[in-house]
Amino acid sequence: DLDFVDTWNFTISEKGWTNDSTALVWLKNLYSPNKADEREREESLIIDSHKNHQTTKFLFECYSNNICIVFLILHSFHVLQSFDVAIIGPVKNAYCKGLNKLT
């Protein structure tokens, strides 16, 4: 039963990586509308220093929606994501080991 994905939003780029367009689509269509009721309150968005997050359009969208951007040091995002490192990483490793045993 996959009815729950009816409310999900998906996009893909030609090469499968985030690009300027997909970053802006995410910000405009997914992030910004969810904070529409909070426009008068400034909000921080912590993101990596990837060039897709530094385009004029992306930065202006943040400015227009009262979003203060906090850029992390380049190539450090994976280390600073404690949930991914402490929770998802071990689960992913156990899952991969289980798949290897099955094959």
Phi and psi in radians as a Rosetta constraint file:
Dihedral C 1 N 2 CA 2 C 2 CIRCULARHARMONIC -1.976 0.35
Dihedral N 2 CA 2 C 2 N 3 CIRCULARHARMONIC 0.434 0.35
Dihedral C 2 N 3 CA 3 C 3 CIRCULARHARMONIC -1.071 0.35
Dihedral N 3 CA 3 C 3 N 4 CIRCULARHARMONIC -0.486 0.35
Dihedral C 3 N 4 CA 4 C 4 CIRCULARHARMONIC -1.131 0.35
Dihedral N 4 CA 4 C 4 N 5 CIRCULARHARMONIC -0.376 0.35
Dihedral C 4 N 5 CA 5 C 5 CIRCULARHARMONIC -1.393 0.35
Dihedral N 5 CA 5 C 5 N 6 CIRCULARHARMONIC -0.079 0.35
Dihedral C 5 N 6 CA 6 C 6 CIRCULARHARMONIC -1.056 0.35
Dihedral N 6 CA 6 C 6 N 7 CIRCULARHARMONIC -0.471 0.35
Dihedral C 6 N 7 CA 7 C 7 CIRCULARHARMONIC -1.649 0.35
Dihedral N 7 CA 7 C 7 N 8 CIRCULARHARMONIC -0.028 0.35
Dihedral C 7 N 8 CA 8 C 8 CIRCULARHARMONIC -1.443 0.35
Dihedral N 8 CA 8 C 8 N 9 CIRCULARHARMONIC 2.659 0.35
Dihedral C 8 N 9 CA 9 C 9 CIRCULARHARMONIC -2.034 0.35
Dihedral N 9 CA 9 C 9 N 10 CIRCULARHARMONIC 2.330 0.35
Dihedral C 9 N 10 CA 10 C 10 CIRCULARHARMONIC -2.230 0.35
Dihedral N 10 CA 10 C 10 N 11 CIRCULARHARMONIC 2.623 0.35
Dihedral C 10 N 11 CA 11 C 11 CIRCULARHARMONIC -2.632 0.35
Dihedral N 11 CA 11 C 11 N 12 CIRCULARHARMONIC 2.803 0.35
Dihedral C 11 N 12 CA 12 C 12 CIRCULARHARMONIC -2.553 0.35
Dihedral N 12 CA 12 C 12 N 13 CIRCULARHARMONIC 2.548 0.35
Dihedral C 12 N 13 CA 13 C 13 CIRCULARHARMONIC -1.681 0.35
Dihedral N 13 CA 13 C 13 N 14 CIRCULARHARMONIC 2.970 0.35
Dihedral C 13 N 14 CA 14 C 14 CIRCULARHARMONIC -1.030 0.35
Dihedral N 14 CA 14 C 14 N 15 CIRCULARHARMONIC -0.688 0.35
Dihedral C 14 N 15 CA 15 C 15 CIRCULARHARMONIC -1.726 0.35
Dihedral N 15 CA 15 C 15 N 16 CIRCULARHARMONIC -0.070 0.35
Dihedral C 15 N 16 CA 16 C 16 CIRCULARHARMONIC 1.566 0.35
Dihedral N 16 CA 16 C 16 N 17 CIRCULARHARMONIC 0.012 0.35
Dihedral C 16 N 17 CA 17 C 17 CIRCULARHARMONIC -1.869 0.35
Dihedral N 17 CA 17 C 17 N 18 CIRCULARHARMONIC 2.738 0.35
Dihedral C 17 N 18 CA 18 C 18 CIRCULARHARMONIC -1.119 0.35
Dihedral N 18 CA 18 C 18 N 19 CIRCULARHARMONIC 2.400 0.35
Dihedral C 18 N 19 CA 19 C 19 CIRCULARHARMONIC -2.285 0.35
Dihedral N 19 CA 19 C 19 N 20 CIRCULARHARMONIC -3.093 0.35
Dihedral C 19 N 20 CA 20 C 20 CIRCULARHARMONIC -0.974 0.35
Dihedral N 20 CA 20 C 20 N 21 CIRCULARHARMONIC -0.726 0.35
Dihedral C 20 N 21 CA 21 C 21 CIRCULARHARMONIC -1.172 0.35
Dihedral N 21 CA 21 C 21 N 22 CIRCULARHARMONIC -0.827 0.35
Dihedral C 21 N 22 CA 22 C 22 CIRCULARHARMONIC -1.188 0.35
Dihedral N 22 CA 22 C 22 N 23 CIRCULARHARMONIC -0.588 0.35
Dihedral C 22 N 23 CA 23 C 23 CIRCULARHARMONIC -1.116 0.35
Dihedral N 23 CA 23 C 23 N 24 CIRCULARHARMONIC -0.756 0.35
Dihedral C 23 N 24 CA 24 C 24 CIRCULARHARMONIC -1.213 0.35
Dihedral N 24 CA 24 C 24 N 25 CIRCULARHARMONIC -0.685 0.35
Dihedral C 24 N 25 CA 25 C 25 CIRCULARHARMONIC -1.059 0.35
Dihedral N 25 CA 25 C 25 N 26 CIRCULARHARMONIC -0.783 0.35
Dihedral C 25 N 26 CA 26 C 26 CIRCULARHARMONIC -1.025 0.35
Dihedral N 26 CA 26 C 26 N 27 CIRCULARHARMONIC -0.831 0.35
Dihedral C 26 N 27 CA 27 C 27 CIRCULARHARMONIC -1.121 0.35
Dihedral N 27 CA 27 C 27 N 28 CIRCULARHARMONIC -0.828 0.35
Dihedral C 27 N 28 CA 28 C 28 CIRCULARHARMONIC -1.244 0.35
Dihedral N 28 CA 28 C 28 N 29 CIRCULARHARMONIC -0.747 0.35
Dihedral C 28 N 29 CA 29 C 29 CIRCULARHARMONIC -1.696 0.35
Dihedral N 29 CA 29 C 29 N 30 CIRCULARHARMONIC -0.363 0.35
Dihedral C 29 N 30 CA 30 C 30 CIRCULARHARMONIC -2.005 0.35
Dihedral N 30 CA 30 C 30 N 31 CIRCULARHARMONIC -0.860 0.35
Dihedral C 30 N 31 CA 31 C 31 CIRCULARHARMONIC -1.389 0.35
Dihedral N 31 CA 31 C 31 N 32 CIRCULARHARMONIC -0.967 0.35
Dihedral C 31 N 32 CA 32 C 32 CIRCULARHARMONIC -1.036 0.35
Dihedral N 32 CA 32 C 32 N 33 CIRCULARHARMONIC -0.787 0.35
Dihedral C 32 N 33 CA 33 C 33 CIRCULARHARMONIC -1.089 0.35
Dihedral N 33 CA 33 C 33 N 34 CIRCULARHARMONIC -0.526 0.35
Dihedral C 33 N 34 CA 34 C 34 CIRCULARHARMONIC -1.234 0.35
Dihedral N 34 CA 34 C 34 N 35 CIRCULARHARMONIC -0.282 0.35
Dihedral C 34 N 35 CA 35 C 35 CIRCULARHARMONIC -1.967 0.35
Dihedral N 35 CA 35 C 35 N 36 CIRCULARHARMONIC 0.342 0.35
Dihedral C 35 N 36 CA 36 C 36 CIRCULARHARMONIC -1.015 0.35
Dihedral N 36 CA 36 C 36 N 37 CIRCULARHARMONIC -0.593 0.35
Dihedral C 36 N 37 CA 37 C 37 CIRCULARHARMONIC -1.335 0.35
Dihedral N 37 CA 37 C 37 N 38 CIRCULARHARMONIC -0.152 0.35
Dihedral C 37 N 38 CA 38 C 38 CIRCULARHARMONIC -1.984 0.35
Dihedral N 38 CA 38 C 38 N 39 CIRCULARHARMONIC 0.369 0.35
Dihedral C 38 N 39 CA 39 C 39 CIRCULARHARMONIC -1.000 0.35
Dihedral N 39 CA 39 C 39 N 40 CIRCULARHARMONIC -0.586 0.35
Dihedral C 39 N 40 CA 40 C 40 CIRCULARHARMONIC -1.315 0.35
Dihedral N 40 CA 40 C 40 N 41 CIRCULARHARMONIC -0.273 0.35
Dihedral C 40 N 41 CA 41 C 41 CIRCULARHARMONIC -1.720 0.35
Dihedral N 41 CA 41 C 41 N 42 CIRCULARHARMONIC 2.269 0.35
Dihedral C 41 N 42 CA 42 C 42 CIRCULARHARMONIC -1.255 0.35
Dihedral N 42 CA 42 C 42 N 43 CIRCULARHARMONIC 2.494 0.35
Dihedral C 42 N 43 CA 43 C 43 CIRCULARHARMONIC -2.288 0.35
Dihedral N 43 CA 43 C 43 N 44 CIRCULARHARMONIC 2.560 0.35
Dihedral C 43 N 44 CA 44 C 44 CIRCULARHARMONIC -1.741 0.35
Dihedral N 44 CA 44 C 44 N 45 CIRCULARHARMONIC 2.443 0.35
Dihedral C 44 N 45 CA 45 C 45 CIRCULARHARMONIC -2.118 0.35
Dihedral N 45 CA 45 C 45 N 46 CIRCULARHARMONIC 1.985 0.35
Dihedral C 45 N 46 CA 46 C 46 CIRCULARHARMONIC -1.632 0.35
Dihedral N 46 CA 46 C 46 N 47 CIRCULARHARMONIC 2.073 0.35
Dihedral C 46 N 47 CA 47 C 47 CIRCULARHARMONIC -2.397 0.35
Dihedral N 47 CA 47 C 47 N 48 CIRCULARHARMONIC 2.864 0.35
Dihedral C 47 N 48 CA 48 C 48 CIRCULARHARMONIC -1.331 0.35
Dihedral N 48 CA 48 C 48 N 49 CIRCULARHARMONIC 3.040 0.35
Dihedral C 48 N 49 CA 49 C 49 CIRCULARHARMONIC -1.601 0.35
Dihedral N 49 CA 49 C 49 N 50 CIRCULARHARMONIC 0.464 0.35
Dihedral C 49 N 50 CA 50 C 50 CIRCULARHARMONIC -1.106 0.35
Dihedral N 50 CA 50 C 50 N 51 CIRCULARHARMONIC 2.548 0.35
Dihedral C 50 N 51 CA 51 C 51 CIRCULARHARMONIC -1.053 0.35
Dihedral N 51 CA 51 C 51 N 52 CIRCULARHARMONIC -0.431 0.35
Dihedral C 51 N 52 CA 52 C 52 CIRCULARHARMONIC -1.148 0.35
Dihedral N 52 CA 52 C 52 N 53 CIRCULARHARMONIC -0.373 0.35
Dihedral C 52 N 53 CA 53 C 53 CIRCULARHARMONIC -1.660 0.35
Dihedral N 53 CA 53 C 53 N 54 CIRCULARHARMONIC 0.103 0.35
Dihedral C 53 N 54 CA 54 C 54 CIRCULARHARMONIC -2.101 0.35
Dihedral N 54 CA 54 C 54 N 55 CIRCULARHARMONIC 0.268 0.35
Dihedral C 54 N 55 CA 55 C 55 CIRCULARHARMONIC -1.331 0.35
Dihedral N 55 CA 55 C 55 N 56 CIRCULARHARMONIC 2.743 0.35
Dihedral C 55 N 56 CA 56 C 56 CIRCULARHARMONIC -1.028 0.35
Dihedral N 56 CA 56 C 56 N 57 CIRCULARHARMONIC -0.745 0.35
Dihedral C 56 N 57 CA 57 C 57 CIRCULARHARMONIC -1.125 0.35
Dihedral N 57 CA 57 C 57 N 58 CIRCULARHARMONIC -0.760 0.35
Dihedral C 57 N 58 CA 58 C 58 CIRCULARHARMONIC -1.098 0.35
Dihedral N 58 CA 58 C 58 N 59 CIRCULARHARMONIC -0.835 0.35
Dihedral C 58 N 59 CA 59 C 59 CIRCULARHARMONIC -1.118 0.35
Dihedral N 59 CA 59 C 59 N 60 CIRCULARHARMONIC -0.687 0.35
Dihedral C 59 N 60 CA 60 C 60 CIRCULARHARMONIC -1.170 0.35
Dihedral N 60 CA 60 C 60 N 61 CIRCULARHARMONIC -0.666 0.35
Dihedral C 60 N 61 CA 61 C 61 CIRCULARHARMONIC -1.075 0.35
Dihedral N 61 CA 61 C 61 N 62 CIRCULARHARMONIC -0.713 0.35
Dihedral C 61 N 62 CA 62 C 62 CIRCULARHARMONIC -1.118 0.35
Dihedral N 62 CA 62 C 62 N 63 CIRCULARHARMONIC -0.829 0.35
Dihedral C 62 N 63 CA 63 C 63 CIRCULARHARMONIC -1.026 0.35
Dihedral N 63 CA 63 C 63 N 64 CIRCULARHARMONIC -0.786 0.35
Dihedral C 63 N 64 CA 64 C 64 CIRCULARHARMONIC -1.124 0.35
Dihedral N 64 CA 64 C 64 N 65 CIRCULARHARMONIC -0.444 0.35
Dihedral C 64 N 65 CA 65 C 65 CIRCULARHARMONIC -1.871 0.35
Dihedral N 65 CA 65 C 65 N 66 CIRCULARHARMONIC 0.317 0.35
Dihedral C 65 N 66 CA 66 C 66 CIRCULARHARMONIC 1.032 0.35
Dihedral N 66 CA 66 C 66 N 67 CIRCULARHARMONIC 0.709 0.35
Dihedral C 66 N 67 CA 67 C 67 CIRCULARHARMONIC -1.855 0.35
Dihedral N 67 CA 67 C 67 N 68 CIRCULARHARMONIC 2.078 0.35
Dihedral C 67 N 68 CA 68 C 68 CIRCULARHARMONIC -1.589 0.35
Dihedral N 68 CA 68 C 68 N 69 CIRCULARHARMONIC 2.147 0.35
Dihedral C 68 N 69 CA 69 C 69 CIRCULARHARMONIC -1.596 0.35
Dihedral N 69 CA 69 C 69 N 70 CIRCULARHARMONIC 2.316 0.35
Dihedral C 69 N 70 CA 70 C 70 CIRCULARHARMONIC -1.997 0.35
Dihedral N 70 CA 70 C 70 N 71 CIRCULARHARMONIC 1.954 0.35
Dihedral C 70 N 71 CA 71 C 71 CIRCULARHARMONIC -1.553 0.35
Dihedral N 71 CA 71 C 71 N 72 CIRCULARHARMONIC 2.269 0.35
Dihedral C 71 N 72 CA 72 C 72 CIRCULARHARMONIC -1.485 0.35
Dihedral N 72 CA 72 C 72 N 73 CIRCULARHARMONIC 2.817 0.35
Dihedral C 72 N 73 CA 73 C 73 CIRCULARHARMONIC -1.085 0.35
Dihedral N 73 CA 73 C 73 N 74 CIRCULARHARMONIC 2.412 0.35
Dihedral C 73 N 74 CA 74 C 74 CIRCULARHARMONIC -0.948 0.35
Dihedral N 74 CA 74 C 74 N 75 CIRCULARHARMONIC 2.360 0.35
Dihedral C 74 N 75 CA 75 C 75 CIRCULARHARMONIC 1.109 0.35
Dihedral N 75 CA 75 C 75 N 76 CIRCULARHARMONIC 0.463 0.35
Dihedral C 75 N 76 CA 76 C 76 CIRCULARHARMONIC -2.078 0.35
Dihedral N 76 CA 76 C 76 N 77 CIRCULARHARMONIC -0.073 0.35
Dihedral C 76 N 77 CA 77 C 77 CIRCULARHARMONIC -1.035 0.35
Dihedral N 77 CA 77 C 77 N 78 CIRCULARHARMONIC -0.724 0.35
Dihedral C 77 N 78 CA 78 C 78 CIRCULARHARMONIC -1.121 0.35
Dihedral N 78 CA 78 C 78 N 79 CIRCULARHARMONIC -0.533 0.35
Dihedral C 78 N 79 CA 79 C 79 CIRCULARHARMONIC -1.338 0.35
Dihedral N 79 CA 79 C 79 N 80 CIRCULARHARMONIC -0.584 0.35
Dihedral C 79 N 80 CA 80 C 80 CIRCULARHARMONIC -1.509 0.35
Dihedral N 80 CA 80 C 80 N 81 CIRCULARHARMONIC -0.108 0.35
Dihedral C 80 N 81 CA 81 C 81 CIRCULARHARMONIC -1.560 0.35
Dihedral N 81 CA 81 C 81 N 82 CIRCULARHARMONIC 1.512 0.35
Dihedral C 81 N 82 CA 82 C 82 CIRCULARHARMONIC -1.066 0.35
Dihedral N 82 CA 82 C 82 N 83 CIRCULARHARMONIC -0.611 0.35
Dihedral C 82 N 83 CA 83 C 83 CIRCULARHARMONIC -1.103 0.35
Dihedral N 83 CA 83 C 83 N 84 CIRCULARHARMONIC -0.781 0.35
Dihedral C 83 N 84 CA 84 C 84 CIRCULARHARMONIC -1.148 0.35
Dihedral N 84 CA 84 C 84 N 85 CIRCULARHARMONIC -0.693 0.35
Dihedral C 84 N 85 CA 85 C 85 CIRCULARHARMONIC -1.306 0.35
Dihedral N 85 CA 85 C 85 N 86 CIRCULARHARMONIC -0.792 0.35
Dihedral C 85 N 86 CA 86 C 86 CIRCULARHARMONIC -1.533 0.35
Dihedral N 86 CA 86 C 86 N 87 CIRCULARHARMONIC -0.514 0.35
Dihedral C 86 N 87 CA 87 C 87 CIRCULARHARMONIC -1.928 0.35
Dihedral N 87 CA 87 C 87 N 88 CIRCULARHARMONIC -1.054 0.35
Dihedral C 87 N 88 CA 88 C 88 CIRCULARHARMONIC -1.149 0.35
Dihedral N 88 CA 88 C 88 N 89 CIRCULARHARMONIC -0.704 0.35
Dihedral C 88 N 89 CA 89 C 89 CIRCULARHARMONIC -0.974 0.35
Dihedral N 89 CA 89 C 89 N 90 CIRCULARHARMONIC -0.956 0.35
Dihedral C 89 N 90 CA 90 C 90 CIRCULARHARMONIC -1.099 0.35
Dihedral N 90 CA 90 C 90 N 91 CIRCULARHARMONIC -0.649 0.35
Dihedral C 90 N 91 CA 91 C 91 CIRCULARHARMONIC -1.129 0.35
Dihedral N 91 CA 91 C 91 N 92 CIRCULARHARMONIC -0.772 0.35
Dihedral C 91 N 92 CA 92 C 92 CIRCULARHARMONIC -1.069 0.35
Dihedral N 92 CA 92 C 92 N 93 CIRCULARHARMONIC -0.753 0.35
Dihedral C 92 N 93 CA 93 C 93 CIRCULARHARMONIC -1.098 0.35
Dihedral N 93 CA 93 C 93 N 94 CIRCULARHARMONIC -0.763 0.35
Dihedral C 93 N 94 CA 94 C 94 CIRCULARHARMONIC -1.133 0.35
Dihedral N 94 CA 94 C 94 N 95 CIRCULARHARMONIC -0.697 0.35
Dihedral C 94 N 95 CA 95 C 95 CIRCULARHARMONIC -1.095 0.35
Dihedral N 95 CA 95 C 95 N 96 CIRCULARHARMONIC -0.785 0.35
Dihedral C 95 N 96 CA 96 C 96 CIRCULARHARMONIC -1.098 0.35
Dihedral N 96 CA 96 C 96 N 97 CIRCULARHARMONIC -0.713 0.35
Dihedral C 96 N 97 CA 97 C 97 CIRCULARHARMONIC -1.088 0.35
Dihedral N 97 CA 97 C 97 N 98 CIRCULARHARMONIC -0.731 0.35
Dihedral C 97 N 98 CA 98 C 98 CIRCULARHARMONIC -1.090 0.35
Dihedral N 98 CA 98 C 98 N 99 CIRCULARHARMONIC -0.715 0.35
Dihedral C 98 N 99 CA 99 C 99 CIRCULARHARMONIC -1.137 0.35
Dihedral N 99 CA 99 C 99 N 100 CIRCULARHARMONIC -0.706 0.35
Dihedral C 99 N 100 CA 100 C 100 CIRCULARHARMONIC -1.077 0.35
Dihedral N 100 CA 100 C 100 N 101 CIRCULARHARMONIC -0.684 0.35
Dihedral C 100 N 101 CA 101 C 101 CIRCULARHARMONIC -1.123 0.35
Dihedral N 101 CA 101 C 101 N 102 CIRCULARHARMONIC -0.665 0.35
Dihedral C 101 N 102 CA 102 C 102 CIRCULARHARMONIC -1.201 0.35
Dihedral N 102 CA 102 C 102 N 103 CIRCULARHARMONIC -0.549 0.35
